Amino acid sequence: MAEDYALPQEQIDHFLEHGWIKISNCFSREKAAELQETMWTRLGMDPNDMSTWTMERINMPWFRAFDVSRLAPKAWGGICSLLKAPRIDPSASTWKDSFIVNLGTPSGHNCIVKPQELQGWHVDGDFFVHYLDSPEQALLVIPLWSDILPSAGGTYICPPAISIIANHLYTHPEGVSPRMTPRAQNPSFKQEDTGLKWFNDLAASMPDDAFVEATGVVGDVYLLHPLMLHSASNNQLRKVRVITNPPVSLKEPFSFDREDGDYSVVERKTMRALGKERLGGWKVLGERQRIVPERVRIQQEMKRKEEERLRALKEKEGNGVETKTEVAPVA
C-alpha cells in the first residue's frame, strides 16, 4: 500500500525547497539485472568491447510495462505523497523497460564538460502543448538501473530554473510548444528548428551552484518537479549508465485555486516558485493538444531492429547453439 511508504516531512520539505528528492532501496540489484538481461542483445553491442559502442546515448523503445506499486512500492509511495494517489492516472503512470543508456564517447573520455556547456537541456513532455497546469507530465521520475558515479553520465538538474519556467508558463496561458515557444509564434506546433536553444540558454545563464548531478546506486529513484530543467551529461568515465524516465500523469489538470486548500506537494511547489499562495483567476486560454514527436518514428524503427536481434538469439538457442546473454555491468 502507498500509505506504508508515505514520505516523511523532511523529504516533503526538501521537495518544496528544491523541487526534487532521492529515495533509496526502491528495487533490488537482482531485479535490475533481470530486466536488463537482453539489453545488450537489443542494442546490438558488446558490453565488454567499447569499439561496438557506436552511439553515445540511446533511448530504447519498450517491450514490457510494469505496475510501479508492485515493482517499486517505496517509489510509488513517494509519488503518491507528492501528487495524492486518487488524482494519479494509473494507466499513464507505468514503468517500462525503455532504458536510456549513456555510454560516452572516445572524444569525451576523461574530458570535463561543465553543466552550462551541455546542449541537451530540456523539460520533459515532447508529446503535448504545455500549460502551467498540464496533467500529462505531473512528475519526472528517474530510476537508477546502474550505479552512477560522479562524472559517469548522470543526469544534471537545475532546481533554480523551476521558477523561471513556471513564470514563462504562467504568462502564456494560451500554451507553449514543448520547446517553450508561445502559441502565437508557432500556431501549428510543428517541429521547430530552434532545437533546445531556449533551455540551453537558460542553463548557460546559471551559476555553478545551481546544478545538481543525479548520482547514486541501483535502486535509487529521483522524483523531480515536472518543470525541472535537466540534461544528460558527458560520461567522462565511460561507465555504463542506465536509467529510465517514466512519466506520471494525472486524471485532471493541476489546480492552483482550490476552495478547500487541499493542494498536492507539487502544486504547492509550483505556487511557491511563482511567489504566490493561490492563483485565483488564472486559467488556460488555449486548446489542450497532443503532439506526435519525431522520437516516436525513430523508436519504432529501433524496436523493429531490436526484435530482429532477439529473434536471432532465440533461433540460436533453439538450434542448440550455446549462447550467453550479457547483463549490463554496473558503474
Rosetta silent file (secondary structure, phi, psi, omega in degrees, C-alpha in Angstrom):
SEQUENCE: MAEDYALPQEQIDHFLEHGWIKISNCFSREKAAELQETMWTRLGMDPNDMSTWTMERINMPWFRAFDVSRLAPKAWGGICSLLKAPRIDPSASTWKDSFIVNLGTPSGHNCIVKPQELQGWHVDGDFFVHYLDSPEQALLVIPLWSDILPSAGGTYICPPAISIIANHLYTHPEGVSPRMTPRAQNPSFKQEDTGLKWFNDLAASMPDDAFVEATGVVGDVYLLHPLMLHSASNNQLRKVRVITNPPVSLKEPFSFDREDGDYSVVERKTMRALGKERLGGWKVLGERQRIVPERVRIQQEMKRKEEERLRALKEKEGNGVETKTEVAPVA
SCORE:     score description
SCORE:     0.000 S_00000001
   1 L     0.000  141.287 -178.998    0.000    0.000    0.000 S_00000001
   2 H   -60.658  -32.384 -178.052    1.200    3.514   -0.852 S_00000001
   3 H   -62.820  -27.670 -178.781    0.375    4.649    2.696 S_00000001
   4 H   -70.315  -17.186 -177.390    3.032    2.272    4.039 S_00000001
   5 H  -123.138   31.110  178.832    5.697    4.233    2.161 S_00000001
   6 L   -62.309  143.949 -178.559    4.481    7.800    2.663 S_00000001
   7 L   -68.620  140.987  172.449    7.254   10.366    2.590 S_00000001
   8 L   -70.101  159.224 -177.637    8.495   11.774    5.903 S_00000001
   9 H   -58.547  -32.963 -179.681    8.037   15.500    6.420 S_00000001
  10 H   -58.872  -42.316 -179.681   11.772   16.036    5.969 S_00000001
  11 H   -74.352  -34.793  175.750   11.622   14.844    2.353 S_00000001
  12 H   -62.946  -42.797  178.348    8.445   16.804    1.626 S_00000001
  13 H   -63.235  -38.320  178.984   10.152   19.940    2.931 S_00000001
  14 H   -64.184  -40.620  178.658   13.190   19.196    0.733 S_00000001
  15 H   -64.979  -42.608  179.751   10.931   18.886   -2.323 S_00000001
  16 H   -63.676  -30.841 -179.387    9.174   22.158   -1.514 S_00000001
  17 H   -83.258  -42.960 -170.132   12.547   23.880   -1.195 S_00000001
  18 H  -115.427  -16.047  178.527   14.472   22.293   -4.065 S_00000001
  19 L    83.287   14.247  178.550   11.924   20.546   -6.303 S_00000001
  20 E  -158.861  156.111  171.056   13.479   17.074   -6.020 S_00000001
  21 E  -144.552  161.116  173.378   14.150   14.168   -3.679 S_00000001
  22 E  -121.896  127.918  178.029   16.033   10.867   -3.892 S_00000001
  23 E  -110.458  130.015 -176.000   14.535    7.685   -2.452 S_00000001
  24 L   -99.123  160.002  174.566   16.881    4.754   -1.870 S_00000001
  25 L    58.603   46.140 -179.676   16.383    0.975   -1.979 S_00000001
  26 L   -85.804  -24.806  174.972   13.296    1.043   -4.215 S_00000001
  27 L  -155.743  163.982 -172.134   14.205   -2.189   -6.038 S_00000001
  28 L   -89.674  163.453  173.942   16.983   -4.777   -5.867 S_00000001
  29 H   -63.619  -35.506  179.583   20.090   -5.324   -7.945 S_00000001
  30 H   -62.917  -43.397  178.469   18.696   -8.737   -8.838 S_00000001
  31 H   -65.484  -41.816  178.859   15.538   -7.205  -10.297 S_00000001
  32 H   -61.385  -42.423  179.236   17.579   -4.606  -12.194 S_00000001
  33 H   -65.892  -39.031  179.094   19.798   -7.339  -13.666 S_00000001
  34 H   -61.525  -43.847 -177.222   16.764   -9.419  -14.629 S_00000001
  35 H   -71.947  -23.056  179.615   15.150   -6.552  -16.517 S_00000001
  36 L   -97.727   11.823 -172.537   18.405   -5.784  -18.344 S_00000001
  37 L   -57.160  -37.486 -178.862   19.084   -9.398  -19.272 S_00000001
  38 L  -107.107   12.383 -174.020   18.601   -8.854  -23.022 S_00000001
  39 H   -59.364  -44.896 -176.858   19.593   -5.188  -23.132 S_00000001
  40 H   -70.830  -32.060  173.742   22.919   -5.713  -24.921 S_00000001
  41 H   -64.701  -44.519  179.017   21.338   -8.050  -27.443 S_00000001
  42 H   -60.494  -38.974 -179.031   18.692   -5.432  -28.126 S_00000001
  43 H   -73.591  -24.175 -174.410   21.400   -2.789  -28.551 S_00000001
  44 L    72.094   32.283 -177.901   23.474   -4.998  -30.855 S_00000001
  45 L  -129.809  164.398  178.468   26.557   -4.145  -28.795 S_00000001
  46 L  -109.475  120.954 -177.990   29.079   -5.965  -26.621 S_00000001
  47 L   -63.584  -19.033 -177.461   29.353   -4.683  -23.036 S_00000001
  48 L  -101.879    5.493 -178.162   32.992   -5.767  -22.948 S_00000001
  49 L  -133.695   98.029 -176.519   34.047   -4.192  -26.260 S_00000001
  50 H   -62.464  -20.081  179.545   33.867   -0.400  -26.381 S_00000001
  51 H   -66.393  -18.451  178.524   34.529   -0.458  -30.128 S_00000001
  52 H   -89.086   -5.888 -179.380   30.929   -1.691  -30.530 S_00000001
  53 L   -82.508   81.520 -169.847   29.539    1.271  -28.576 S_00000001
  54 L   -86.737   -5.288  177.542   28.638    3.206  -31.694 S_00000001
  55 L  -130.019  145.659 -179.478   26.223    5.651  -30.052 S_00000001
  56 L   -73.364  -50.599 -178.911   26.753    7.940  -27.075 S_00000001
  57 E  -133.954  136.948 -178.556   23.198    7.814  -25.726 S_00000001
  58 E  -127.809  122.634  172.268   20.359    5.513  -26.710 S_00000001
  59 E   -94.953   97.890 -172.012   16.705    5.991  -25.796 S_00000001
  60 L   -77.961  147.795  173.177   15.498    2.440  -26.233 S_00000001
  61 L   -71.624  171.993 -177.250   11.905    1.505  -27.096 S_00000001
  62 L  -110.783  151.651  175.811    9.975   -0.619  -24.621 S_00000001
  63 L  -117.298  -33.115 -176.600    8.834   -4.240  -24.670 S_00000001
  64 L  -128.619  143.290  176.747    7.464   -4.696  -21.161 S_00000001
  65 E  -116.808  152.041 -174.065    5.446   -2.495  -18.813 S_00000001
  66 E  -134.136  147.765  172.955    5.256   -2.858  -15.044 S_00000001
  67 L   -76.203  114.487 -175.258    2.951   -1.914  -12.201 S_00000001
  68 H   -60.560  -38.893 -176.372    5.041    0.568  -10.215 S_00000001
  69 H   -63.504  -23.461  178.127    3.287   -0.232   -6.944 S_00000001
  70 H   -94.251  -41.266 -178.264    4.469   -3.862   -7.244 S_00000001
  71 H   -72.126  -41.975 -176.106    7.898   -3.334   -8.800 S_00000001
  72 L  -142.548   70.436 -175.321    8.948   -0.392   -6.601 S_00000001
  73 H   -58.892  -31.969  179.459    6.361    0.187   -3.832 S_00000001
  74 H   -66.716  -41.223  176.901    8.635    2.586   -1.966 S_00000001
  75 H   -65.762  -42.378  179.591    8.945    4.811   -5.054 S_00000001
  76 H   -62.084  -38.495  176.464    5.199    4.581   -5.660 S_00000001
  77 H   -61.137  -38.759  177.475    4.569    5.673   -2.076 S_00000001
  78 H   -67.024  -41.368  178.166    6.744    8.727   -2.691 S_00000001
  79 H   -60.283  -45.217 -179.909    4.922    9.530   -5.932 S_00000001
  80 H   -66.261  -33.537  178.197    1.560    9.318   -4.171 S_00000001
  81 H   -65.117  -34.693 -176.890    2.830   11.522   -1.345 S_00000001
  82 H   -84.320  -25.018 -172.906    3.763   14.264   -3.815 S_00000001
  83 H  -117.919  -16.541 -172.784    0.670   14.066   -6.036 S_00000001
  84 L    75.817  112.528 -170.720   -2.117   12.471   -3.913 S_00000001
  85 H   -51.500  -45.261 -177.104   -2.946    8.933   -5.023 S_00000001
  86 H   -62.280  -18.744 -177.125   -6.611    9.427   -6.092 S_00000001
  87 H   -90.224  -10.350 -177.334   -5.551   12.090   -8.610 S_00000001
  88 E   -81.432  139.979  175.045   -2.983    9.893  -10.413 S_00000001
  89 L   -91.129  101.014 -175.846   -3.902    8.170  -13.677 S_00000001
  90 H   -60.308  -33.279 -177.411   -2.519    4.632  -13.147 S_00000001
  91 H   -67.807  -20.240 -179.054   -2.863    3.727  -16.848 S_00000001
  92 H  -112.802   19.864 -175.424   -0.462    6.539  -17.791 S_00000001
  93 L  -133.909   37.799 -179.951    1.939    6.064  -14.894 S_00000001
  94 L   -95.469  158.406  173.603    3.574    2.699  -15.540 S_00000001
  95 E   -96.839  148.225 -177.715    7.259    1.853  -15.716 S_00000001
  96 E  -135.567  166.156  178.673    8.703    0.237  -18.832 S_00000001
  97 L   -88.590   38.339  177.149   11.960   -1.335  -19.995 S_00000001
  98 L   -87.931   72.960 -173.687   12.655    1.663  -22.242 S_00000001
  99 L   -66.442  145.622  174.146   16.198    2.057  -20.964 S_00000001
 100 E  -112.961  109.685 -171.270   18.191    5.223  -21.548 S_00000001
 101 E  -106.998  127.995  177.141   21.807    4.166  -21.890 S_00000001
 102 E  -113.985  112.149 -176.901   24.723    6.594  -21.708 S_00000001
 103 L  -105.448   -7.488 -176.608   27.965    5.035  -22.975 S_00000001
 104 L    73.457 -174.197  179.911   30.022    8.163  -23.520 S_00000001
 105 L  -138.836  157.374  175.998   32.348    8.719  -26.480 S_00000001
 106 L   -58.984  -40.441 -178.204   36.067    8.262  -27.160 S_00000001
 107 L   -70.675  -25.884 -179.290   36.452   12.028  -27.597 S_00000001
 108 L   -91.511   -3.749 -178.607   34.626   12.737  -24.349 S_00000001
 109 L   -63.616  125.337  179.802   36.619   10.227  -22.312 S_00000001
 110 L    64.836   18.131  177.418   38.287   11.989  -19.361 S_00000001
 111 L  -104.237  131.597  178.468   37.008   15.360  -20.627 S_00000001
 112 L   -86.916  126.886  174.877   35.239   17.705  -18.233 S_00000001
 113 L  -121.934  115.547 -178.332   32.123   19.401  -19.633 S_00000001
 114 L   -66.572  151.583  179.491   30.543   21.971  -17.335 S_00000001
 115 H   -54.931  -39.202 -178.687   26.757   21.858  -16.923 S_00000001
 116 H   -64.074  -19.451 -176.895   26.409   25.281  -18.556 S_00000001
 117 H   -94.347   -9.128  179.812   28.084   23.912  -21.695 S_00000001
 118 L   -66.619  148.341 -176.470   25.778   20.914  -22.157 S_00000001
 119 L  -114.336   17.982 -178.296   23.448   21.119  -25.161 S_00000001
 120 L  -114.418   19.179 -176.716   20.726   18.714  -24.041 S_00000001
 121 L   -66.788  139.227 -179.570   18.823   20.830  -21.527 S_00000001
 122 E  -168.886  171.317  168.199   15.042   20.442  -21.611 S_00000001
 123 L  -115.489  136.169 -175.149   11.840   19.895  -19.693 S_00000001
 124 L   -67.096  158.154  178.373   10.109   16.589  -20.364 S_00000001
 125 L   112.890   57.635 -179.606    6.856   16.319  -22.298 S_00000001
 126 L   -83.835    8.034 -173.757    7.527   16.459  -26.047 S_00000001
 127 L  -114.503   13.609  179.323    4.086   14.988  -26.767 S_00000001
 128 E  -156.182  158.126  172.949    1.729   17.788  -25.675 S_00000001
 129 L   -73.043  132.355 -172.550    1.166   21.551  -25.663 S_00000001
 130 E   -92.356  136.235  171.548    2.415   22.866  -22.340 S_00000001
 131 L  -132.317  165.400  179.083    0.465   24.835  -19.750 S_00000001
 132 L   -59.324  -31.849 -174.709    1.238   25.602  -16.144 S_00000001
 133 L  -104.498   15.287 -174.854   -1.343   23.015  -15.059 S_00000001
 134 L   -53.560  128.911 -178.920   -0.621   20.299  -17.661 S_00000001
 135 L   -89.160  -13.117 -172.983   -1.544   16.862  -16.272 S_00000001
 136 L   -64.453  -35.479 -179.258    0.328   14.784  -18.862 S_00000001
 137 L  -126.417   83.213 -173.272    3.715   15.129  -17.109 S_00000001
 138 L   -85.439  -15.898 -178.737    2.873   15.532  -13.437 S_00000001
 139 E  -162.505  144.113  174.075    6.229   14.364  -12.128 S_00000001
 140 E  -101.949  123.904 -176.324    9.599   13.422  -13.614 S_00000001
 141 E  -116.471  131.675  178.287   10.843   10.078  -12.291 S_00000001
 142 E  -127.701   95.704  171.695   14.392    8.751  -12.755 S_00000001
 143 E   -78.406  140.025  178.464   15.025    5.194  -11.541 S_00000001
 144 E   -97.994  112.821  179.932   18.707    4.194  -11.498 S_00000001
 145 L   -95.470   -3.314  172.620   19.216    0.755  -13.089 S_00000001
 146 L  -140.019  158.948  171.749   23.006    1.010  -12.778 S_00000001
 147 L   -65.269  142.305  179.563   25.322    2.606  -10.254 S_00000001
 148 E  -129.023  108.380  177.469   26.139    6.162  -11.322 S_00000001
 149 L   -82.239  161.125  170.864   29.361    7.713  -10.080 S_00000001
 150 L   -56.327  138.710 -179.713   30.134   11.435  -10.353 S_00000001
 151 L    71.034   16.451 -179.118   31.270   12.257  -13.927 S_00000001
 152 E  -112.958   36.613  171.957   29.768    8.986  -15.220 S_00000001
 153 L    84.501   15.603  177.700   26.925   10.395  -17.307 S_00000001
 154 L   -65.501  158.003  178.134   24.370   11.082  -14.601 S_00000001
 155 E   -70.574  133.840  171.607   21.518   13.477  -15.284 S_00000001
 156 E   -94.286  138.754  174.614   22.186   17.081  -14.321 S_00000001
 157 E  -121.615  158.825 -177.211   19.268   19.056  -12.889 S_00000001
 158 E  -132.867   80.775 -176.100   18.880   22.789  -12.334 S_00000001
 159 L   -53.594  -40.829 -178.798   16.417   23.431   -9.469 S_00000001
 160 L   -62.276  -19.623 -178.693   16.548   27.289   -9.590 S_00000001
 161 H   -73.648  -15.134 -179.496   15.224   27.209  -13.175 S_00000001
 162 H   -55.689  -43.795 -177.291   11.832   25.902  -11.987 S_00000001
 163 H   -65.266  -36.868 -179.734   10.702   29.422  -11.078 S_00000001
 164 H   -68.318  -43.864  179.922   11.742   30.826  -14.478 S_00000001
 165 H   -67.959  -40.341  178.127    9.925   28.084  -16.395 S_00000001
 166 H   -61.687  -42.583  178.484    6.858   28.363  -14.156 S_00000001
 167 H   -65.510  -36.528  177.740    6.688   32.123  -14.755 S_00000001
 168 H   -61.217  -44.349  179.708    7.041   31.563  -18.512 S_00000001
 169 H   -71.716  -35.310  178.524    4.032   29.220  -18.481 S_00000001
 170 H   -62.184  -39.102 -178.018    2.108   31.494  -16.115 S_00000001
 171 L   -85.978   -1.266  177.050    2.448   34.420  -18.518 S_00000001
 172 L  -128.801   67.313 -179.780    1.465   32.279  -21.528 S_00000001
 173 L   -67.737   -9.315  176.611   -1.874   30.687  -20.612 S_00000001
 174 L   -77.495  -10.767  177.182   -2.548   30.264  -24.347 S_00000001
 175 L   104.992  148.544  177.120    0.010   27.446  -24.354 S_00000001
 176 E  -130.792  160.778  178.577    3.599   26.930  -25.474 S_00000001
 177 L   -73.620  168.650  175.332    5.328   24.241  -27.513 S_00000001
 178 L   -58.439  -18.409  177.309    7.481   21.544  -25.852 S_00000001
 179 L   -97.212   10.831  174.601   10.405   23.834  -26.716 S_00000001
 180 L    76.938   15.514  176.107    8.679   26.709  -24.835 S_00000001
 181 L   -80.030  125.931  179.130    7.713   28.713  -27.949 S_00000001
 182 E   -59.110  150.944 -176.307    4.453   30.664  -27.362 S_00000001
 183 H   -53.806  -40.337 -176.677    1.478   29.638  -29.495 S_00000001
 184 H   -60.752  -30.064 -179.140    1.464   32.934  -31.449 S_00000001
 185 H   -86.290  -16.491 -179.573    4.976   32.209  -32.750 S_00000001
 186 L  -150.412   70.053 -172.784    4.208   28.603  -33.724 S_00000001
 187 L   -57.617  -33.219 -176.785    0.410   28.183  -34.040 S_00000001
 188 L   -91.509   -3.940 -178.997    0.560   24.685  -35.528 S_00000001
 189 L    53.477   40.527  176.601    3.205   23.460  -33.064 S_00000001
 190 L   -73.771  165.315  179.834    5.220   21.955  -35.906 S_00000001
 191 L   -55.250  128.814 -173.495    8.734   20.602  -35.350 S_00000001
 192 L   -95.135  146.840  179.109   10.898   23.614  -34.521 S_00000001
 193 L   -84.123  -10.582 -175.289   14.282   24.487  -35.994 S_00000001
 194 L   -76.771  -11.126 -179.382   15.399   26.197  -32.792 S_00000001
 195 L    60.586 -136.826 -177.198   16.155   22.880  -31.115 S_00000001
 196 L  -101.374   24.468 -173.434   16.752   23.201  -27.388 S_00000001
 197 H   -56.058  -43.908 -177.454   18.103   26.761  -27.569 S_00000001
 198 H   -58.145  -45.225 -178.885   15.603   28.237  -25.096 S_00000001
 199 H   -71.559  -43.124 -178.424   16.555   25.665  -22.465 S_00000001
 200 H   -64.331  -38.965  177.381   20.289   25.674  -23.222 S_00000001
 201 H   -64.057  -38.512  178.882   20.445   29.463  -22.998 S_00000001
 202 H   -64.107  -45.760  179.425   18.678   29.316  -19.637 S_00000001
 203 H   -63.819  -38.758 -178.949   21.147   26.753  -18.282 S_00000001
 204 H   -64.136  -23.188 -178.385   24.101   28.742  -19.629 S_00000001
 205 L   -85.268   -4.321 -174.297   22.952   31.754  -17.607 S_00000001
 206 L   -90.584  148.277  176.436   23.048   29.858  -14.304 S_00000001
 207 L   -74.636  166.876 -176.824   25.908   29.891  -11.750 S_00000001
 208 H   -58.359  -36.678 -175.648   27.854   26.731  -10.917 S_00000001
 209 H   -79.119    5.565  178.712   25.988   26.143   -7.655 S_00000001
 210 H   -84.742   -7.332 -170.788   22.627   25.981   -9.485 S_00000001
 211 L  -111.138  147.747  175.726   23.246   22.419  -10.665 S_00000001
 212 E  -128.624  133.354  178.123   22.894   19.008   -9.050 S_00000001
 213 E   -96.190  123.416 -175.809   24.303   15.790  -10.527 S_00000001
 214 E   -82.003   85.397  178.209   21.929   12.841  -10.086 S_00000001
 215 L  -102.458  170.590  178.051   24.312   10.143   -8.890 S_00000001
 216 E   157.804 -161.589 -177.295   23.569    7.057   -6.825 S_00000001
 217 L  -125.542  166.586  178.713   23.302    3.288   -6.818 S_00000001
 218 L   -52.168  131.737 -179.847   20.981    0.685   -8.288 S_00000001
 219 L   100.512  -14.255  174.216   17.551    1.015   -6.692 S_00000001
 220 L   -73.657  145.515  176.781   17.703    4.783   -6.124 S_00000001
 221 E  -134.776  124.533  174.620   14.813    6.750   -7.615 S_00000001
 222 E   -91.915  133.636  172.745   14.774   10.519   -8.143 S_00000001
 223 E  -114.005  119.807 -172.429   11.410   12.277   -8.027 S_00000001
 224 E  -122.002  147.130  173.965   11.552   15.675   -9.719 S_00000001
 225 L   -57.347  141.729 -176.488    9.127   18.532  -10.210 S_00000001
 226 L   -60.645  -19.930  179.214    7.626   18.372  -13.745 S_00000001
 227 L   -99.936   20.891  179.580    9.190   21.722  -14.629 S_00000001
 228 L   -73.797  120.747  173.929   12.685   20.634  -13.610 S_00000001
 229 E   -71.447  130.196 -177.833   15.266   21.652  -16.210 S_00000001
 230 E  -151.621  162.681 -178.998   17.591   18.698  -16.801 S_00000001
 231 E  -154.642  146.960  166.893   20.126   17.273  -19.227 S_00000001
 232 L   -64.954  154.075 -179.322   22.161   14.171  -19.884 S_00000001
 233 L  -119.948  169.861  177.908   25.839   14.770  -19.145 S_00000001
 234 L   -69.384  125.715  177.151   29.140   13.704  -20.637 S_00000001
 235 E   -82.185   81.137 -174.573   30.045   10.202  -19.450 S_00000001
 236 L   -61.381  -34.521 -176.806   33.599   11.157  -18.692 S_00000001
 237 L   -87.149  -13.723 -176.190   34.429    7.786  -17.100 S_00000001
 238 L    57.064   35.829  168.786   32.679    5.717  -19.814 S_00000001
 239 L   -87.036  135.325 -176.260   30.985    3.604  -17.122 S_00000001
 240 L   -62.993  121.999  178.514   27.713    2.221  -18.474 S_00000001
 241 E  -110.890  125.816 -178.447   24.863    4.380  -17.176 S_00000001
 242 E  -128.615  122.492  175.399   21.322    3.003  -17.375 S_00000001
 243 E  -136.370  175.335  162.302   18.185    4.880  -16.298 S_00000001
 244 L  -133.371  167.666  175.164   14.582    5.280  -17.378 S_00000001
 245 L  -137.522   68.109 -177.773   12.359    8.331  -17.055 S_00000001
 246 L   -66.826  132.800  178.424    8.765    7.092  -16.769 S_00000001
 247 E   -77.377  160.586  170.365    6.173    9.876  -16.690 S_00000001
 248 E  -123.130  127.827 -178.065    3.422   10.171  -14.135 S_00000001
 249 L  -115.416  155.939  178.015    0.112   11.591  -15.356 S_00000001
 250 E  -105.040  157.840  175.877   -2.943   12.935  -13.569 S_00000001
 251 L   -71.091  -33.153 -179.982   -6.605   12.288  -14.268 S_00000001
 252 L  -133.432  159.282  178.053   -7.248   16.049  -14.250 S_00000001
 253 L   -59.596  157.185  171.504   -5.023   19.136  -14.612 S_00000001
 254 L   -56.549  152.812  175.973   -3.259   20.573  -11.585 S_00000001
 255 L  -125.909  130.352 -179.862   -5.346   23.128   -9.725 S_00000001
 256 L  -113.743   18.955 -179.308   -3.857   26.230   -8.143 S_00000001
 257 L  -146.729   62.082 -177.374   -7.134   27.657   -6.860 S_00000001
 258 L   -88.955  127.636  179.476   -8.703   25.021   -4.597 S_00000001
 259 L   -61.969  -37.853 -178.074  -11.505   26.171   -2.335 S_00000001
 260 L   -85.958   -3.709  179.004  -10.625   23.530    0.251 S_00000001
 261 L    69.158   15.103 -176.728   -6.898   24.275    0.049 S_00000001
 262 L   -85.000   66.231 -178.066   -6.149   20.571   -0.497 S_00000001
 263 L   -82.157  146.842  172.056   -3.127   21.170   -2.718 S_00000001
 264 L   -76.100  167.020  178.549   -0.639   18.456   -3.605 S_00000001
 265 H   -62.864  -39.163  179.187    3.022   18.960   -2.760 S_00000001
 266 H   -64.172  -42.544  177.186    3.799   19.517   -6.463 S_00000001
 267 H   -61.858  -41.178  179.277    1.076   22.199   -6.698 S_00000001
 268 H   -64.092  -39.768  178.699    2.459   23.889   -3.598 S_00000001
 269 H   -66.061  -40.521  178.711    5.964   23.873   -5.065 S_00000001
 270 H   -60.979  -45.694 -179.925    4.716   25.392   -8.332 S_00000001
 271 H   -67.418  -37.115  176.999    2.957   28.214   -6.500 S_00000001
 272 H   -62.632  -39.076  178.558    5.974   28.767   -4.270 S_00000001
 273 H   -62.853  -27.792  178.174    8.125   29.054   -7.419 S_00000001
 274 L   -89.649   -4.737 -177.770    5.769   31.819   -8.585 S_00000001
 275 L    71.696   29.568 -176.822    5.869   33.540   -5.205 S_00000001
 276 L  -130.147  154.626  176.771    2.129   33.012   -4.743 S_00000001
 277 L  -101.008  -14.604  179.570   -0.113   31.130   -2.314 S_00000001
 278 L  -164.645  143.649 -177.794   -3.037   30.815   -4.715 S_00000001
 279 L  -110.394   62.230  177.472   -3.633   31.563   -8.406 S_00000001
 280 L   -63.979  129.610  177.744   -7.152   32.908   -8.375 S_00000001
 281 L    94.021  -17.767  178.522   -8.278   33.966  -11.860 S_00000001
 282 L   -78.615  135.981  177.018   -5.560   32.143  -13.796 S_00000001
 283 L  -154.513  157.622  178.789   -6.903   29.730  -16.395 S_00000001
 284 L   -68.660  133.378 -178.775   -5.888   28.011  -19.603 S_00000001
 285 L  -113.152    8.009  179.656   -6.751   30.068  -22.704 S_00000001
 286 L  -129.705  176.293 -179.133   -5.813   27.557  -25.395 S_00000001
 287 L   -82.377  137.527  173.880   -6.704   24.075  -26.548 S_00000001
 288 L   -77.252  122.739 -173.387   -5.106   21.087  -24.879 S_00000001
 289 L  -132.807  146.301  172.086   -3.386   19.249  -27.715 S_00000001
 290 E   -92.890  150.694  178.632   -1.272   16.165  -28.227 S_00000001
 291 L  -128.505  137.584  176.097    1.831   16.287  -30.424 S_00000001
 292 L   -93.639  106.989 -177.118    3.489   13.334  -32.171 S_00000001
 293 L   -76.467  158.141  179.444    7.241   13.798  -31.590 S_00000001
 294 H   -61.634  -29.937 -177.950    9.920   12.704  -34.051 S_00000001
 295 H   -60.915  -26.086 -179.773   11.320   10.288  -31.462 S_00000001
 296 H   -62.780  -45.959  178.543    8.252    8.052  -31.918 S_00000001
 297 H   -63.124  -42.482 -179.379    9.199    7.298  -35.532 S_00000001
 298 H   -62.664  -43.989 -177.395   12.834    6.748  -34.530 S_00000001
 299 H   -71.320  -28.708  175.654   11.912    4.373  -31.708 S_00000001
 300 H   -62.929  -41.886  178.138    9.565    2.394  -33.940 S_00000001
 301 H   -68.847  -39.154  177.393   12.489    1.664  -36.269 S_00000001
 302 H   -61.551  -41.774 -178.605   14.748    0.880  -33.294 S_00000001
 303 H   -64.414  -39.106  178.312   12.178   -1.571  -31.940 S_00000001
 304 H   -59.335  -43.933 -179.995   11.973   -3.360  -35.286 S_00000001
 305 H   -68.323  -38.016  178.740   15.752   -3.896  -35.263 S_00000001
 306 H   -65.126  -38.910  178.522   15.740   -4.985  -31.610 S_00000001
 307 H   -62.316  -37.955  178.477   13.028   -7.545  -32.365 S_00000001
 308 H   -63.901  -42.219  179.853   15.191   -8.963  -35.155 S_00000001
 309 H   -66.179  -40.549  179.800   18.160   -9.366  -32.784 S_00000001
 310 H   -67.188  -36.845  176.912   16.011  -11.032  -30.128 S_00000001
 311 H   -64.732  -40.633  179.157   14.552  -13.430  -32.713 S_00000001
 312 H   -63.450  -38.540  178.345   18.054  -14.339  -33.869 S_00000001
 313 H   -63.975  -43.300  179.723   19.059  -15.052  -30.279 S_00000001
 314 H   -65.784  -36.987  178.744   16.069  -17.348  -29.761 S_00000001
 315 H   -64.603  -40.442  177.479   16.792  -19.170  -33.021 S_00000001
 316 H   -62.151  -43.628  179.562   20.372  -19.866  -31.897 S_00000001
 317 H   -64.545  -38.802 -179.423   19.096  -21.196  -28.581 S_00000001
 318 H   -68.542  -27.551 -179.619   16.506  -23.325  -30.400 S_00000001
 319 L   -89.302    6.453  177.834   19.171  -24.820  -32.664 S_00000001
 320 L    81.422   12.255  177.184   21.231  -25.879  -29.696 S_00000001
 321 L   -81.873  127.084 -177.719   23.867  -23.189  -30.166 S_00000001
 322 L   -69.348  127.057  177.965   25.242  -22.168  -26.798 S_00000001
 323 L  -128.078  156.324  176.885   24.599  -18.501  -26.085 S_00000001
 324 L  -131.465  118.071  179.041   25.304  -16.295  -23.139 S_00000001
 325 L   -84.105  121.853 -178.275   23.149  -13.269  -22.501 S_00000001
 326 L   -79.801  144.578  174.699   25.196  -10.451  -21.097 S_00000001
 327 L  -105.708  136.725 -177.470   23.919   -8.356  -18.227 S_00000001
 328 L   -56.997  125.163  177.086   24.775   -4.674  -18.251 S_00000001
 329 L   -68.943  147.413  179.017   27.707   -4.088  -15.903 S_00000001
 330 L   -90.337  152.819 -176.475   27.121   -1.519  -13.200 S_00000001
 331 L   -67.801    0.000    0.000   29.280    1.542  -12.882 S_00000001
